[in-house]
C-alpha cells in the first residue's frame, strides 16, 4: 500500500474515532456520525447542543437527539455520495467505442 494512501487512511480513522467519541459524549447515535464529512462533521458536531444535560425535559432531550442524529445521517450521506463520485471515471478516461451505423458497419 503506498504511503500517501496509508496517511489518508490514518487521518480518516482519526476523524471517524473523533466523530464517534464526541457523538457518544453528546448522547447521540455514533453510527449516524461515523462518516460525517471528516473535520467539517467534527466542527458541526462540536457546535450541536448536547442531549445529555440533566436540566432538560424528556421532550427537549428527544428533540435534540433526533436533530443531532438527522444532521449526522445527512452529513454521512453527503460524504458517501462524494466518495462514490470519486470512483466514477470521467468521459476522457473511458475507452472510445466505435459508432456503428444502421448498416452494421463501423463509422469512420
C-alpha positions in Angstrom: 0.0 0.0 0.0 1.5 3.4 -1.0 2.5 5.8 1.8 0.0 8.6 0.8 -2.9 6.1 0.9 -1.7 4.9 4.4 -1.6 8.5 5.6 -5.1 9.2 4.2 -6.5 6.1 5.8 -4.9 7.0 9.1 -6.3 10.5 9.0 -9.7 9.2 8.1 -9.6 6.7 11.0 -8.7 9.5 13.4 -11.7 11.6 12.3 -14.0 8.6 12.5 -12.9 8.0 16.0 -13.2 11.7 17.0 -16.7 11.9 15.5 -17.9 8.8 17.3 -16.4 9.9 20.6 -18.0 13.3 20.5 -21.3 11.9 19.4 -21.2 9.4 22.3 -20.4 12.2 24.7 -23.4 14.3 23.5 -25.7 11.2 23.8 -26.2 10.9 20.0 -26.1 7.8 17.9 -22.4 7.3 16.9 -23.5 5.3 13.8 -25.1 8.5 12.5 -21.8 10.3 12.7 -19.4 7.7 11.7 -18.7 9.0 8.2 -19.9 12.6 8.8 -17.5 14.6 6.5 -14.3 14.4 8.5 -13.2 17.7 10.0 -16.4 19.6 8.9 -18.6 17.0 10.6 -16.5 17.3 13.8 -17.0 21.1 13.8 -20.7 20.8 13.3 -20.9 18.1 16.0 -19.0 20.3 18.4 -21.5 23.1 18.0 -24.6 21.0 18.3 -26.2 21.2 21.7 -25.7 18.2 24.0 -28.7 15.9 24.6 -27.3 14.7 27.9 -27.8 17.7 30.1 -29.7 16.9 33.3 -31.9 20.0 33.4 -33.6 19.2 30.1 -37.1 17.8 29.9 -37.6 14.4 28.2 -39.2 16.2 25.2 -36.2 18.5 24.8 -33.8 15.6 25.0 -35.8 13.6 22.4 -35.8 16.6 20.0 -32.0 17.2 20.4 -31.3 13.5 19.8 -33.5 13.5 16.7 -32.0 16.7 15.3 -28.4 15.6 16.0 -28.9 12.2 14.5 -30.6 13.5 11.4 -27.8 16.1 10.9 -25.2 13.3 11.3 -27.0 11.0 8.8 -27.3 13.8 6.2 -23.6 14.6 6.5 -22.6 11.0 6.4 -24.8 10.5 3.3 -23.2 13.5 1.6 -19.8 12.1 2.4 -20.6 8.7 1.0 -22.0 10.3 -2.2 -18.9 12.5 -2.6 -16.6 9.5 -2.0 -18.5 7.4 -4.6 -18.4 10.2 -7.1 -14.6 10.0 -7.0 -14.9 6.4 -8.3 -16.8 7.4 -11.4 -14.3 7.9 -14.2 -14.6 11.0 -16.4 -15.5 10.5 -20.0 -12.0 11.3 -21.2 -10.5 8.3 -19.5 -13.1 5.8 -20.9 -12.1 3.8 -24.0 -13.8 5.1 -27.1 -16.5 2.8 -28.6 -16.8 3.0 -32.4 -20.1 4.2 -33.7 -21.9 1.5 -35.7 -24.1 2.7 -38.5 -27.6 1.3 -39.2 -25.9 -0.9 -41.9 -23.9 -2.7 -39.3 -20.6 -1.2 -40.4 -18.3 0.9 -38.2 -18.5 4.6 -39.0 -15.2 6.4 -39.7 
